[in-house]
Amino acid sequence: MIKYLARRFLGWLLMIVVATNLTYFLAWLYLDPRSNYVGRRPPLTEEQIVNQLAPRNLSDTVPLLERWWNWITGIVLRWDWGVSPVGQSVNEQISYRMWVSAELVLGATIITTVLGIALGVYTASRQYKLADRIGQATSIITMNINIVVAALGVVLLAIGFNEFVGQRVFYVTGSSSRGVTGFFPVLVDVLQHLTLPTIALVITGYASIHFLQRSLLLDNIKADYVRTARAKGLTKQQAIRKHALRTSMIPVATQVAFTIPTVFTGAILTEAIFAWNGMGQYFTQTIAKNDIHGTVAIAAFGAVLTAIGAILADIAIVVLDPRVRVN
């Protein structure tokens, strides 16, 4: 198992290096750091613009290969991903925002996965009964709700609840409050800020896992090995729990593992509505500001998360399917 994971890790590491370097060259084709200084009043001269960009390794007057070499050696030797056209450190931005997004994404992903799988198992074991039909109808509705609508609805309900109890229980914007100290006060404050965006993401995200888990479980319930287990004396619920569920969870685990990278950088609307300064918001800012170093760093971050997701998916397959053996 360790040798297999090591081989997978080395393969993904090579992919990350190639994809990151390719993104660097593509970013220079489409992004123009010089645009950050165009239209200023008083206007800057060409020499002033070059003097601003050259120390940051963002001047197009320097050959592209030389820019790339300075950038890659900075990463390899100092783990320095560069600065933005206006002087912001990419390392500082990523290191701060990744944890802000992690608070939101990881909790929402865990709840979404557990809820989706639980509903999938519950409705599949009661196929075409009232509970199954209600569960499917509810999931169809929530799956078609836009995240903006869900978020605004959750916000309105939270504001109404705060007014009803006469104090601020839920915070509508921001990831934390200033001046809060102590373990438990900080924990309570984080939960107060985290609850609303998490609910919005769960509402719009659990249905896809619900339907996938239900469909796969229904296929496995009719499989020969489940029928054999039933014939040996197991009840339907025991056969589902001990045999069918384990096999049907493999594609679900794979989907969830590969969803994490997209949620990290893709929760743009959620972060915008709830004013979370996470990776999704940073992604839009780097594009808007023609921040080449920031854009490439986000691409590398997404590639790393994809690699982690792939390795977690491999581990899940080995754990869930006893027929799989790795050397």
C-alpha positions as CSV (number, residue, x, y, z in Angstrom):
1,M,0.0,0.0,0.0
2,I,2.8,2.4,0.9
3,K,4.7,1.7,-2.3
4,Y,1.5,2.2,-4.3
5,L,0.8,5.5,-2.7
6,A,4.4,6.6,-3.1
7,R,4.2,5.9,-6.9
8,R,0.9,7.8,-7.1
9,F,2.4,10.7,-5.2
10,L,5.4,11.0,-7.5
11,G,3.1,10.8,-10.5
12,W,0.9,13.6,-9.2
13,L,3.9,15.6,-8.2
14,L,5.1,15.5,-11.8
15,M,1.7,16.5,-13.0
16,I,1.6,19.5,-10.6
17,V,5.0,20.8,-11.7
18,V,4.1,20.5,-15.4
19,A,0.6,22.0,-15.0
20,T,1.9,24.9,-12.9
21,N,4.6,25.8,-15.3
22,L,2.2,25.6,-18.2
23,T,-0.2,27.9,-16.4
24,Y,2.6,30.4,-15.9
25,F,3.2,30.7,-19.7
26,L,-0.5,30.8,-20.4
27,A,-1.1,33.5,-17.9
28,W,1.4,35.7,-19.6
29,L,-0.5,35.2,-22.9
30,Y,-3.8,36.5,-21.4
31,L,-3.0,38.7,-18.4
32,D,-1.4,42.1,-18.5
33,P,0.0,43.4,-15.2
34,R,0.7,46.8,-16.9
35,S,-3.1,47.5,-16.9
36,N,-3.0,48.1,-13.2
37,Y,-1.1,51.3,-13.8
38,V,-3.1,52.5,-16.9
39,G,-5.5,55.4,-16.4
40,R,-4.0,56.7,-13.2
41,R,-4.2,60.4,-12.4
42,P,-1.7,61.8,-12.8
43,P,-0.7,59.3,-15.5
44,L,2.5,57.3,-15.1
45,T,5.2,57.4,-17.6
46,E,6.5,54.2,-19.3
47,E,9.7,54.4,-17.2
48,Q,7.7,54.7,-14.0
49,I,5.5,51.7,-14.9
50,V,8.6,49.6,-15.7
51,N,10.2,50.7,-12.5
52,Q,7.1,49.4,-10.6
53,L,6.9,46.1,-12.4
54,A,10.5,45.1,-13.0
55,P,11.4,44.6,-9.3
56,R,8.3,42.4,-9.0
57,N,9.4,40.2,-12.0
58,L,6.3,41.4,-13.9
59,S,7.7,43.7,-16.6
60,D,7.1,42.6,-20.2
61,T,10.3,44.4,-21.1
62,V,12.2,41.4,-19.6
63,P,12.3,38.3,-21.8
64,L,9.7,35.7,-20.8
65,L,12.2,32.9,-20.2
66,E,14.2,35.2,-17.9
67,R,11.0,36.0,-16.0
68,W,10.1,32.3,-15.7
69,W,13.6,31.4,-14.5
70,N,13.4,34.1,-11.8
71,W,10.0,32.9,-10.8
72,I,10.8,29.2,-10.6
73,T,14.1,29.7,-8.8
74,G,12.3,31.8,-6.2
75,I,9.9,29.0,-5.6
76,V,12.5,26.2,-5.5
77,L,15.1,28.1,-3.4
78,R,12.9,30.2,-1.1
79,W,9.3,29.0,-1.6
80,D,8.5,32.5,-2.7
81,W,5.6,32.6,-5.2
82,G,6.1,36.3,-6.0
83,V,4.1,39.4,-5.5
84,S,1.1,41.0,-7.2
85,P,1.4,44.0,-9.6
86,V,0.6,46.2,-6.6
87,G,3.1,44.6,-4.3
88,Q,1.0,42.1,-2.3
89,S,2.8,38.9,-1.2
90,V,1.2,35.8,-2.9
91,N,2.5,33.6,-0.1
92,E,0.7,35.7,2.6
93,Q,-2.5,35.8,0.6
94,I,-2.6,32.1,0.0
95,S,-1.6,31.1,3.6
96,Y,-4.4,33.3,5.1
97,R,-7.2,32.6,2.6
98,M,-6.7,28.8,2.4
99,W,-7.6,28.4,6.1
100,V,-10.5,30.8,5.8
101,S,-11.9,28.6,2.9
102,A,-11.0,25.4,4.8
103,E,-13.3,26.4,7.7
104,L,-16.2,26.8,5.3
105,V,-15.5,24.1,2.7
106,L,-14.4,21.1,4.9
107,G,-17.3,21.4,7.3
108,A,-19.9,21.8,4.5
109,T,-18.4,18.9,2.6
110,I,-18.5,16.6,5.5
111,I,-22.1,17.5,6.4
112,T,-23.2,17.3,2.7
113,T,-21.6,13.9,2.2
114,V,-23.0,12.4,5.4
115,L,-26.5,13.8,4.7
116,G,-26.5,12.7,1.1
117,I,-25.3,9.2,1.8
118,A,-27.8,8.8,4.7
119,L,-30.7,9.9,2.6
120,G,-29.6,7.8,-0.3
121,V,-29.5,4.7,1.9
122,Y,-32.8,5.6,3.6
123,T,-34.7,6.2,0.4
124,A,-33.2,3.3,-1.6
125,S,-34.2,0.8,1.2
126,R,-37.8,2.2,0.9
127,Q,-38.1,2.4,-2.9
128,Y,-41.3,4.0,-4.2
129,K,-42.7,4.4,-0.6
130,L,-43.9,7.7,0.7
131,A,-40.5,8.5,2.4
132,D,-38.7,7.8,-0.9
133,R,-41.0,10.1,-2.9
134,I,-40.8,12.9,-0.3
135,G,-37.0,12.6,-0.2
136,Q,-36.7,12.7,-4.0
137,A,-39.0,15.6,-4.4
138,T,-37.2,17.6,-1.7
139,S,-33.8,16.9,-3.3
140,I,-35.1,17.8,-6.8
141,I,-36.2,21.2,-5.4
142,T,-33.0,21.9,-3.5
143,M,-30.8,20.8,-6.4
144,N,-32.4,23.4,-8.6
145,I,-32.1,26.2,-6.2
146,N,-29.3,28.7,-7.1
147,I,-26.7,29.2,-4.4
148,V,-27.5,33.0,-4.4
149,V,-31.2,32.3,-3.7
150,A,-30.4,29.8,-1.0
151,A,-27.9,32.1,0.6
152,L,-30.2,35.1,0.6
153,G,-33.1,32.9,2.0
154,V,-30.9,31.7,4.8
155,V,-29.8,35.2,5.5
156,L,-33.3,36.5,5.7
157,L,-34.3,33.7,8.1
158,A,-31.3,34.3,10.3
159,I,-32.0,38.1,10.5
160,G,-35.6,37.3,11.4
161,F,-34.4,34.8,14.1
162,N,-32.0,37.3,15.5
163,E,-34.7,39.9,15.8
164,F,-37.1,37.4,17.4
165,V,-34.7,36.4,20.2
166,G,-33.5,39.9,20.6
167,Q,-29.8,39.3,20.2
168,R,-27.3,38.4,17.4
169,V,-27.1,34.6,17.3
170,F,-26.0,34.3,13.7
171,Y,-23.6,36.6,11.9
172,V,-24.5,37.4,8.3
173,T,-21.1,38.5,7.0
174,G,-17.5,37.8,7.8
175,S,-15.6,34.8,9.0
176,S,-14.8,36.1,12.5
177,S,-15.2,39.1,14.8
178,R,-12.3,41.3,15.9
179,G,-11.2,41.4,19.5
180,V,-12.5,38.0,20.5
181,T,-10.1,36.1,22.7
182,G,-10.1,32.8,24.5
183,F,-10.7,29.3,23.2
184,F,-14.4,29.0,23.8
185,P,-15.3,32.6,22.9
186,V,-13.4,32.2,19.6
187,L,-15.0,28.8,19.0
188,V,-18.5,30.2,19.5
189,D,-17.7,33.2,17.4
190,V,-16.5,31.0,14.5
191,L,-19.6,28.9,14.7
192,Q,-21.8,31.9,14.6
193,H,-20.2,33.1,11.4
194,L,-19.9,29.6,9.9
195,T,-23.4,28.4,10.3
196,L,-25.2,30.4,7.6
197,P,-22.8,29.8,4.6
198,T,-22.5,26.1,5.6
199,I,-26.3,25.7,5.6
200,A,-26.4,27.4,2.1
201,L,-23.8,25.1,0.7
202,V,-25.4,22.0,2.2
203,I,-28.8,22.9,0.9
204,T,-27.6,23.2,-2.7
205,G,-25.0,20.3,-2.6
206,Y,-26.4,17.3,-0.8
207,A,-29.0,16.3,-3.5
208,S,-26.4,15.1,-6.1
209,I,-24.9,12.7,-3.5
210,H,-28.3,11.6,-2.4
211,F,-29.4,10.6,-6.0
212,L,-26.0,9.0,-6.8
213,Q,-26.0,6.9,-3.6
214,R,-29.7,5.9,-4.1
215,S,-29.1,4.8,-7.7
216,L,-26.0,2.8,-7.0
217,L,-27.5,1.2,-3.9
218,L,-30.6,0.1,-5.8
219,D,-28.4,-1.5,-8.4
220,N,-26.4,-3.4,-5.8
221,I,-29.5,-4.5,-3.8
222,K,-30.4,-6.6,-6.8
223,A,-27.0,-8.0,-7.3
224,D,-26.4,-11.8,-6.9
225,Y,-24.1,-11.4,-3.9
226,V,-26.8,-9.5,-2.0
227,R,-29.4,-12.1,-2.9
228,T,-27.1,-14.8,-1.7
229,A,-26.7,-13.0,1.6
230,R,-30.4,-12.7,1.9
231,A,-30.8,-16.5,1.2
232,K,-28.3,-17.2,4.0
233,G,-30.7,-15.6,6.5
234,L,-29.8,-11.9,6.6
235,T,-32.6,-9.4,6.7
236,K,-32.8,-6.8,3.9
237,Q,-31.4,-4.1,6.1
238,Q,-28.5,-6.3,7.2
239,A,-27.7,-7.2,3.6
240,I,-27.7,-3.6,2.6
241,R,-25.5,-2.5,5.5
242,K,-22.9,-5.4,5.3
243,H,-22.7,-5.9,1.6
244,A,-24.5,-3.6,-0.8
245,L,-23.7,-0.3,0.9
246,R,-19.9,-0.9,1.0
247,T,-19.7,-1.5,-2.8
248,S,-22.1,1.4,-3.7
249,M,-20.1,3.9,-1.7
250,I,-17.0,3.6,-3.8
251,P,-18.2,5.9,-6.7
252,V,-19.6,8.3,-4.1
253,A,-16.3,8.5,-2.2
254,T,-14.5,9.1,-5.5
255,Q,-16.9,11.9,-6.4
256,V,-16.5,13.6,-3.1
257,A,-12.7,13.4,-3.1
258,F,-12.5,15.1,-6.5
259,T,-15.2,17.7,-5.5
260,I,-13.1,19.3,-2.8
261,P,-10.7,21.2,-5.1
262,T,-13.6,22.7,-7.1
263,V,-15.4,23.7,-3.9
264,F,-12.3,25.4,-2.5
265,T,-11.8,27.7,-5.4
266,G,-15.3,27.6,-6.7
267,A,-17.3,28.9,-3.7
268,I,-17.1,32.4,-5.3
269,L,-20.7,33.4,-4.9
270,T,-21.0,32.0,-1.4
271,E,-17.9,33.9,-0.2
272,A,-19.1,37.1,-1.9
273,I,-22.5,37.0,-0.3
274,F,-21.2,36.2,3.2
275,A,-18.1,38.4,2.8
276,W,-15.6,35.6,3.4
277,N,-12.1,36.4,2.2
278,G,-11.3,32.9,1.0
279,M,-9.8,31.3,-2.0
280,G,-12.8,31.9,-4.2
281,Q,-12.7,35.6,-3.7
282,Y,-9.0,35.7,-4.1
283,F,-9.4,33.9,-7.5
284,T,-11.7,36.6,-8.8
285,Q,-9.4,39.3,-7.5
286,T,-6.3,37.9,-9.2
287,I,-8.1,37.7,-12.6
288,A,-9.5,41.2,-12.2
289,K,-6.1,42.7,-11.3
290,N,-4.1,40.7,-13.9
291,D,-2.2,39.1,-11.1
292,I,-0.1,36.5,-12.8
293,H,1.8,35.2,-9.8
294,G,-1.5,34.9,-7.8
295,T,-3.3,33.2,-10.6
296,V,-0.5,30.6,-11.1
297,A,-0.4,30.0,-7.3
298,I,-4.1,29.3,-7.2
299,A,-3.8,26.9,-10.1
300,A,-1.0,25.1,-8.3
301,F,-3.1,25.0,-5.1
302,G,-6.0,23.5,-7.1
303,A,-3.6,20.9,-8.6
304,V,-2.4,19.9,-5.1
305,L,-5.9,19.5,-3.9
306,T,-6.8,17.4,-6.9
307,A,-3.8,15.2,-6.2
308,I,-4.9,14.8,-2.6
309,G,-8.4,14.0,-3.7
310,A,-7.2,11.4,-6.1
311,I,-5.0,9.7,-3.4
312,L,-7.9,9.8,-0.9
313,A,-10.1,8.2,-3.5
314,D,-7.6,5.4,-4.0
315,I,-7.4,4.8,-0.3
316,A,-11.3,4.8,-0.1
317,I,-11.5,2.2,-2.9
318,V,-9.0,-0.1,-1.2
319,V,-10.8,0.3,2.2
320,L,-14.3,-0.2,0.8
321,D,-13.7,-2.9,-1.7
322,P,-11.9,-6.0,-0.4
323,R,-11.4,-7.3,-3.9
324,V,-8.9,-4.5,-4.7
325,R,-5.3,-5.3,-3.9
326,V,-2.3,-2.9,-4.4
327,N,1.3,-3.7,-4.5
